[in-house]
Structure formats: C-alpha cells, structure tokens
Amino acid sequence: MQAFVAVADLQGFAPAARKLGMSPSGLTRLIAALEERLGARLLQRTTRSVTLTDVGARYLERARRILADVEEAERAAEGERTKPGGRLVVSAPLGFGRLHVSPVVSAYLTRYPDVSADLRLSDRMVNLVEDGVDLAVRIGHLPDSTLVARQVGEMRRIVVASRDYLKRRGEPKTPQEIAAHDTIQFGAMTAGPDWRFVEDGHEIRIGVTPRFSSNSADAAIHYAEQGGGLTRVMAYQAAESLRAKRLRIVLEKFELPALPIHIVYPTSRLLSAKVRTFIDLVAETVDWYFG
C-alpha cells in the first residue's frame, strides 16, 4: 500500500523508488504483486506517465485511510514505550500484596495519572500471558521459564513464639527440641507437616504435630501471641508483632537461606513504559529485604 500511494502521489516509479529507498524494479514487482492479489489493475503505465485507473483511484482513497490508521496505532504504541499510559495489571501474593504491593500501586497511580491499575491478589501462580498480567511479584525460587525476572528483595522464614510461652516452656536451642513444644502450623508455608532447617551445612526436616493449624498467617500469629506455641511464618507476616515485642524469633541460626523476591514479566524486548516505571518505583521507594 505504501508503495502504491507513493507512486500515485509522485506520478512515477522512479521518484517513488527514490523516496522509499528501493530500486525501480523492486517497486514495480511490489505493485504487480498488489495488483495480482487484488485481481485488478490500479495503474495505467505508458512510457511518459503513470495514471490511476478507476479502481486505483477508489483504492487510493481507502489505502490512505488505512495507512493513516496504521501510523496512528504505531505512534500510540511508541508512546506507551516512552510515556506511561493505559492499564497496568499487577499480580501478587495475597498477604504480601495487601501489605506491601498495594501501597506501591497507590503511589504509582499518584505519580502517573494516565495509568489505571488492576491489582490481583492471589496465592495461585498465575500465567502472565494467558491471564493478561503485565507483571507479578513472586516470593521464592523461580522455575525455569521464558519470563524475565528482576530481584527486588529477600524474605526470611522464621520461627517465632511469645515471650510468655518461652518463659513457661523454655526456648528451643536446636530444631530437634521442637518435638517437646506446642506448634502452630500455617498451612501456606508448606504442603507437609515438616519444618525444614539447616544444621552443619545440611538441610534437616523436623516433623511436627501442630496443636493448631490454619491457612491464615494472621490467625497463626495471633494464637502464638496468646502463648499458643511456636509457629513458622515469613518475616513480613510477623514484622509488626516483632516490633511490638509480642513475639520473639527462635532458632535463628538454623534458618534456611532467605527466599528471593522477584518482579517477573513476559519479556524485556520493547518493555512498555508502564512496566518499566513500576519496577523503577519499587527499586526507588521500598525495602523488601526482610532481614
């Protein structure tokens, strides 16, 4: 279409070829292929001039509109890469998203008024492409995939208990001593009943028979604050209780290495401005290294 419009505007193959930066013979083949595809002659050629046929004149009008729409779409797409705009879809784990990702989204919308946001909180591992998600915050080691990942933090897995409980029952000094204690199981931490630790450079598993189990970290932490026993959670979940001294960390030297926190997105090629600026805002404004 661009070749045809150039020939029609400049009324010749040679000047159109110069404008498009191609050879006259190459341009001639393009126009011939277009006419063959349409099953109609668009141009009348003589040794002295090139003129439009009736079909060519009507096609030229429509081709100009189509090319204008394409140019507008390309400008809009290019604008999305340079200036944040449109709808940003973010996925994050339920608890972490509520406490830590949601405030970033709020700050982002204040900074970039041309963007609207959809924050989807779920502990389910979403498929970014199939679910139409621009980026996701994920805690833990990532499986091999085609996703691009940028680490933005780390998360400890800690065992905590109330000071009152530890005063009554004593503080465990090794993971093996957990067997003599009441335990509180937070179901999202592990699919099985074992708690994992590192001892002498090797991972060990300690079987627990919880007195109280819940799929809610808040419920597990609340019961621990009431003196219910030891519970194993992620550091951010107990951060407020630790600051207020309602809970204490135990068995710290036996903890597994911290889990990485990543932002993942489908590709880094032609990364949109809305995704790039959200990642930049996280790096600039938050501390997700939970030590």
C-alpha positions in Angstrom: 0.0 0.0 0.0 2.8 2.4 0.9 4.5 1.7 -2.4 1.2 2.2 -4.4 0.5 5.5 -2.6 4.0 6.8 -3.2 3.7 6.0 -7.0 0.3 7.7 -7.2 1.5 10.8 -5.3 4.7 11.2 -7.3 3.2 10.0 -10.6 6.1 7.8 -11.4 8.0 4.7 -10.3 11.5 6.3 -10.4 10.7 9.2 -7.9 8.7 6.9 -5.7 11.5 4.4 -5.6 13.9 7.2 -4.6 11.6 8.3 -1.8 11.2 4.7 -0.5 14.9 3.9 -0.8 14.5 1.0 -3.2 15.1 0.1 -6.8 12.5 0.9 -9.5 12.4 -2.8 -10.5 11.8 -3.8 -6.9 9.0 -1.2 -6.6 7.5 -2.4 -9.9 7.4 -6.0 -8.5 5.6 -4.8 -5.4 2.9 -3.0 -7.3 2.5 -6.0 -9.7 2.1 -8.3 -6.7 -0.5 -6.0 -5.1 -2.5 -5.9 -8.4 -2.3 -9.6 -8.7 -3.6 -10.0 -5.1 -6.5 -7.7 -5.8 -7.2 -9.1 -9.2 -7.4 -5.6 -10.7 -5.2 -3.1 -12.4 -4.5 0.0 -10.3 -2.2 2.0 -12.5 -2.0 2.7 -16.3 1.6 2.8 -17.4 3.0 4.5 -20.5 6.5 5.5 -21.4 5.7 9.1 -20.4 3.3 8.8 -17.4 1.7 6.7 -14.8 -2.1 7.4 -14.1 -4.7 5.8 -11.9 -7.4 3.5 -13.2 -10.9 4.0 -11.8 -10.3 1.0 -9.4 -6.9 2.5 -8.5 -8.5 5.9 -7.6 -11.0 4.3 -5.3 -8.4 2.0 -3.8 -6.1 5.0 -3.2 -8.7 6.8 -1.1 -9.1 3.7 1.2 -5.4 3.0 1.3 -4.7 6.5 2.6 -7.2 6.0 5.4 -5.7 2.5 6.3 -2.1 3.8 6.3 -3.2 6.8 8.5 -4.8 4.4 11.0 -1.6 2.2 11.0 0.6 5.3 11.6 -1.7 6.4 14.5 -1.6 2.9 16.0 2.2 2.9 15.8 2.5 6.3 17.4 0.3 5.2 20.2 2.3 2.0 20.7 5.6 4.0 20.7 4.1 6.5 23.2 3.3 3.6 25.5 7.0 2.7 25.5 8.1 6.2 26.3 5.3 7.6 28.5 3.3 5.5 31.0 -0.3 5.1 30.0 -3.1 2.6 29.7 -4.0 -0.2 32.1 -1.4 -1.9 34.3 -2.3 -5.4 35.6 -0.2 -6.5 38.6 -0.4 -9.9 40.4 0.9 -10.5 43.9 0.6 -13.0 46.8 -2.5 -12.3 48.9 -0.9 -11.2 52.2 2.2 -9.6 50.8 0.3 -7.8 48.2 -2.2 -6.4 50.7 0.6 -5.1 53.0 3.4 -4.2 50.6 2.4 -4.1 46.9 -0.9 -2.2 47.3 0.8 0.9 48.7 3.2 0.9 45.8 0.4 0.7 43.3 -1.3 3.6 45.1 1.9 5.7 44.9 2.3 4.7 41.3 -1.1 5.9 40.3 -0.5 9.3 42.0 2.8 9.7 40.1 1.4 8.6 36.7 -2.2 9.9 36.3 -2.5 8.5 32.8 -2.3 4.9 34.1 -5.1 2.8 35.5 -4.3 -0.3 37.6 -5.7 -3.7 38.3 -4.1 -5.3 41.4 -4.9 -9.1 41.6 -4.1 -10.7 44.9 -3.9 -14.5 45.0 -1.6 -17.2 46.2 -2.2 -19.0 43.0 0.6 -19.0 40.5 -0.9 -17.1 37.5 0.1 -17.5 33.9 1.0 -13.9 32.9 0.4 -14.3 29.2 -2.9 -16.3 29.5 -4.3 -14.1 32.3 -3.3 -10.8 30.7 -1.0 -9.8 33.6 1.8 -7.2 32.9 4.0 -8.1 35.8 3.9 -10.2 39.0 5.5 -10.1 42.4 6.7 -13.6 43.4 8.3 -14.9 46.6 10.6 -17.9 46.3 12.9 -19.6 43.8 11.6 -19.3 40.2 11.2 -22.3 37.9 12.9 -22.2 34.5 10.7 -20.2 32.2 10.7 -17.6 29.4 9.8 -14.9 32.0 12.2 -12.1 32.7 12.9 -11.6 36.4 14.4 -8.8 38.5 15.2 -9.4 42.1 13.8 -6.7 44.4 14.1 -8.2 47.9 14.6 -11.2 50.1 12.4 -13.0 52.6 13.4 -14.9 55.7 11.4 -17.9 57.0 11.4 -17.6 60.8 10.1 -19.5 63.9 8.5 -17.2 66.5 6.9 -17.5 69.9 5.6 -15.2 72.6 7.9 -14.3 75.5 5.3 -15.7 77.9 5.3 -19.1 76.1 9.1 -19.2 76.1 9.3 -18.3 79.8 6.8 -21.1 80.6 8.2 -23.8 78.3 11.8 -22.8 77.7 13.4 -21.7 74.4 14.4 -24.5 72.0 18.1 -24.4 71.3 18.1 -26.9 68.4 15.5 -27.9 65.8 15.2 -31.3 67.4 13.8 -29.7 70.6 10.7 -28.6 68.7 9.3 -32.1 69.5 8.8 -31.1 73.1 6.9 -27.9 72.2 3.4 -27.0 71.1 3.4 -25.9 67.5 1.1 -23.8 65.3 1.0 -24.7 61.6 0.5 -22.0 59.0 -0.8 -24.1 56.0 0.6 -21.8 53.2 4.2 -22.3 54.4 4.4 -25.9 53.4 2.3 -28.7 51.9 3.5 -31.2 54.5 3.9 -31.2 58.3 7.7 -31.0 58.3 9.6 -27.8 59.2 12.9 -27.5 57.4 16.2 -26.1 58.8 19.9 -26.1 58.1 22.3 -27.8 60.6 26.0 -28.2 60.0 25.6 -27.2 56.3 22.9 -29.8 55.7 19.1 -29.4 55.4 17.1 -31.3 58.0 13.4 -31.9 58.4 11.6 -31.9 61.7 8.2 -33.5 61.9 5.6 -31.5 63.9 2.2 -32.4 65.2 0.5 -29.0 65.4 -1.9 -28.1 68.2 -3.4 -25.5 65.9 -3.4 -25.3 62.1 -4.7 -22.5 59.9 -4.3 -21.3 56.3 -4.3 -17.8 57.7 -0.9 -16.3 58.8 -2.8 -13.7 60.9 -4.6 -16.5 62.8 -1.4 -18.4 63.4 0.4 -15.3 64.6 -2.4 -14.2 66.9 -2.5 -17.6 68.6 1.3 -17.5 69.0 0.9 -14.1 70.6 -1.5 -15.6 73.1 1.1 -18.1 74.2 -0.1 -21.0 72.0 3.3 -22.2 70.9 5.9 -22.0 68.1 4.9 -21.0 64.6 6.9 -20.7 61.4 6.0 -17.9 59.1 7.6 -15.4 56.6 9.3 -12.5 58.2 7.0 -9.8 56.8 4.0 -11.6 58.4 5.4 -11.3 61.9 7.1 -8.0 61.4 4.6 -5.9 63.4 4.5 -8.4 66.3 8.3 -8.5 66.4 8.5 -4.7 66.5 5.9 -4.6 69.3 7.8 -7.3 71.2 4.7 -9.6 71.2 6.8 -12.3 69.6 10.5 -13.3 69.5 12.5 -15.2 66.9 14.0 -18.5 68.0 16.3 -21.0 66.2 17.6 -18.1 64.1 21.0 -19.7 63.3 19.2 -22.8 61.8 17.1 -20.9 59.3 17.1 -21.8 55.6 18.6 -19.2 53.3 16.3 -16.3 52.6 13.9 -16.6 49.7 14.3 -14.1 46.8 11.5 -11.7 45.9 11.2 -11.0 42.2 9.2 -9.0 39.8 8.6 -11.1 36.7 7.2 -10.0 33.4 6.9 -11.7 30.0 9.7 -10.0 28.0 12.3 -7.3 28.2 12.1 -6.5 24.5 10.3 -3.2 23.8 9.3 -3.1 27.5 6.4 -0.7 28.0 6.9 2.4 30.0 4.2 1.5 32.5 6.0 -1.8 33.4 9.5 -0.2 33.4 8.4 2.8 35.6 6.6 0.5 38.1 9.8 -1.6 38.5 11.8 1.6 38.9 9.4 2.9 41.6 9.8 -0.4 43.6 13.5 -0.1 43.4 13.4 3.6 44.3 10.9 3.6 47.2 10.6 0.3 49.0 12.8 -2.0 51.1 11.7 -5.6 50.6 14.8 -7.1 52.1 13.2 -8.6 55.2 16.1 -9.4 57.5 
